[in-house]
Amino acid sequence: MNEIITRHRETIEMTAVIMRIISFSLVSWLGPKSPFLFVWAFNTVDAIALSWCAILRKDKAYTLLNVFWIAVGVVGMIRARGF
């Protein structure tokens, strides 16, 4: 699996960055009417993709940033579910 990720890393990273832009744009545009569970799930998926790419590149700062976003996404999904 890592070979596939490495081979397509630039495409995966660009797709994940676009996903992050879309998720935060939804919140900006829709405000309180945003589908928060969807936004946080979408954001967490892009954070996982970006983390995986950063780990393979051995980029510690980028890994830390995106692992943090995974944690934020999990908390966001829990809160969106009303817990």
Secondary structure as UniProt FT lines:
FT   HELIX           2..7
FT   HELIX           9..30
FT   HELIX           31..33
FT   HELIX           36..57
FT   HELIX           60..80
FT   TURN            81..82
//
